[in-house]
Amino acid sequence: MNEDFEEINPVSGRPSPTPKLKGILEYLLIIRDRWLLAVALALPISLWYVYYKYQEPEKYQSSATFRVEPPLSIINNMQPVDRDKYSARIVGRHLEAMRSGELRKRIIQAIEAQDHSGQSTKEAMLLRPYINDGGALPKVAQVLNYSVSLTGEGTPILRLTAIARDGEAAAMVANIGVEQYEQINQSRKGKKHD
């Protein structure tokens, strides 16, 4: 079926030109004719979406950052190309160590560590939002959620971003992550000098 046919004007008997593209007025007429159908379809879908979004628990995010700066004595004695390779190697090492299972294990141990009263206040803070969910409380390892990324232009900055259902807990996880990484890094430096 060919859509490029010409209509015959009944008054003049000549073919009347038909535009290939519909004008804005024609689209407005189509919308006017079908707006009730569109509302009837869109309303239940949008209500379902809003209901679904409100069922999700709130999530909070907190970040802790630190810069990686090589020793100046080494950097000053190198050529620019060697300096860039050296810096990239150091940053890669730090990034790999922060994404390691060792750091995750140390964060979990630090959160689960008990104070002098025999309870872990950090663990209680992290698991507090899960109390009203019903059922057994999850383990710290199940709810611990953080990521490590590299940011910064010029000077590399490592960012540890924690996500939790409580704002204080997210900040606590980010801070503990950086503290534990600094301890890991200090112990590695000590081993290299021995």
C-alpha positions in Angstrom: 0.0 0.0 0.0 1.5 3.3 -1.1 1.1 6.2 1.4 2.4 8.8 -1.2 -0.9 9.0 -3.1 -2.5 12.4 -3.8 -5.9 13.4 -2.7 -8.3 14.9 -5.3 -9.8 18.1 -4.3 -13.6 17.7 -4.8 -14.1 21.4 -5.8 -11.3 21.9 -8.3 -10.8 18.3 -9.4 -7.1 18.8 -9.1 -4.8 16.9 -6.8 -4.4 18.6 -3.4 -1.0 18.6 -1.9 -0.8 16.7 1.4 2.0 17.5 3.8 4.3 14.5 4.6 4.7 15.6 8.2 1.8 16.4 10.5 1.6 19.9 11.9 1.5 20.8 15.5 -2.2 21.5 15.3 -2.9 18.0 14.2 -1.0 16.5 17.1 -2.9 18.8 19.5 -6.1 17.4 18.0 -5.0 13.9 18.5 -4.1 14.6 22.1 -7.4 16.3 22.7 -9.2 13.2 21.4 -7.3 10.7 23.5 -6.4 12.5 26.8 -8.9 10.6 28.9 -7.3 7.3 27.7 -3.8 8.6 28.5 -4.8 9.7 32.0 -6.6 6.4 32.7 -3.5 4.5 31.8 -0.9 6.9 33.4 -2.7 7.3 36.7 -2.5 3.7 38.0 1.1 3.4 36.7 2.3 6.5 38.5 0.5 5.6 41.7 2.1 2.2 41.7 5.5 3.8 41.2 5.0 6.3 44.1 3.8 3.5 46.4 6.8 1.3 45.4 9.3 4.1 46.0 7.8 4.9 49.5 8.2 1.3 50.5 12.0 1.4 50.1 13.8 2.3 53.3 15.7 5.5 53.4 19.4 5.3 52.6 22.1 7.6 53.9 25.5 8.2 52.3 28.7 9.5 53.9 32.2 9.8 52.5 35.7 10.0 53.9 38.6 11.1 51.7 42.4 11.3 51.9 45.1 12.4 49.5 47.9 10.2 48.4 51.1 12.2 48.3 54.5 10.5 47.6 57.5 11.7 49.6 58.9 15.0 48.2 62.5 13.8 48.3 61.7 11.0 45.8 59.4 13.2 43.6 61.9 16.1 43.3 64.7 13.8 42.1 62.7 12.3 39.3 62.0 13.2 35.7 58.3 14.2 35.0 57.5 11.0 33.1 59.1 8.8 35.9 57.2 10.9 38.5 53.8 10.2 36.8 54.6 6.4 36.6 55.7 6.4 40.2 52.5 8.2 41.4 50.2 6.0 39.3 51.9 2.9 40.8 51.5 4.2 44.4 47.8 5.3 43.9 47.1 1.9 42.3 48.6 0.1 45.3 46.5 2.2 47.7 43.3 1.7 45.7 43.8 -2.1 45.5 44.5 -2.3 49.2 41.3 -0.3 50.0 39.2 -2.6 47.9 40.7 -5.7 49.5 39.0 -8.2 51.7 41.5 -7.4 54.5 40.1 -3.9 54.9 36.5 -5.2 54.9 37.4 -7.8 57.6 39.0 -5.1 59.8 36.0 -2.8 59.4 33.7 -5.6 60.5 35.9 -6.5 63.5 36.1 -2.8 64.5 32.3 -2.5 64.4 31.7 -5.7 66.3 34.3 -4.9 68.9 32.8 -4.8 72.4 33.4 -2.0 74.8 34.0 -2.4 78.6 30.4 -3.2 79.2 30.4 -6.2 77.0 28.3 -4.6 74.2 29.1 -3.2 70.8 27.6 0.3 70.5 28.9 0.6 66.9 27.1 -2.6 66.0 24.0 -1.5 67.7 24.1 1.8 65.8 24.5 0.1 62.4 21.8 -2.5 63.1 19.3 -0.1 64.8 17.2 0.5 61.6 16.7 -3.2 61.1 15.0 -3.8 64.6 11.5 -2.9 63.3 11.8 -5.0 60.2 10.8 -8.2 62.0 12.7 -11.4 62.1 16.3 -11.9 63.2 18.7 -9.1 63.0 21.2 -9.4 60.1 24.9 -9.7 60.7 27.2 -6.7 60.3 28.8 -8.3 57.2 25.4 -8.5 55.5 24.5 -4.8 55.9 28.0 -3.3 55.5 27.9 -1.4 52.3 30.8 0.8 51.1 32.7 1.6 47.9 36.1 3.0 47.1 36.8 5.4 44.3 39.5 7.6 42.9 38.8 11.3 42.5 40.6 14.5 42.2 42.4 16.3 39.4 46.1 16.6 39.7 46.4 15.3 43.3 44.8 11.9 43.6 42.1 11.6 46.3 40.8 8.2 47.5 37.2 8.3 48.6 35.5 5.7 50.8 31.7 6.1 50.5 29.5 4.2 53.0 25.8 3.7 52.6 23.6 2.7 55.5 20.0 3.1 56.7 21.1 5.5 59.4 23.0 8.7 58.8 25.2 8.3 61.9 26.0 4.7 61.0 27.0 5.7 57.5 29.4 8.3 58.9 30.7 5.8 61.4 31.5 3.2 58.7 33.3 5.8 56.5 35.4 7.0 59.4 36.2 3.5 60.6 37.2 2.5 57.1 39.7 5.3 56.7 41.1 4.7 60.3 41.5 0.9 59.6 43.1 1.6 56.2 45.6 4.0 57.8 46.5 1.3 60.3 47.0 -1.3 57.5 49.1 1.3 55.6 51.3 2.0 58.7 51.8 -1.7 59.4 52.9 -2.2 55.8 55.3 0.7 56.0 56.8 -0.8 59.1 57.3 -4.2 57.4 59.0 -2.5 54.4 61.6 -0.8 56.7 62.4 -3.9 58.7 
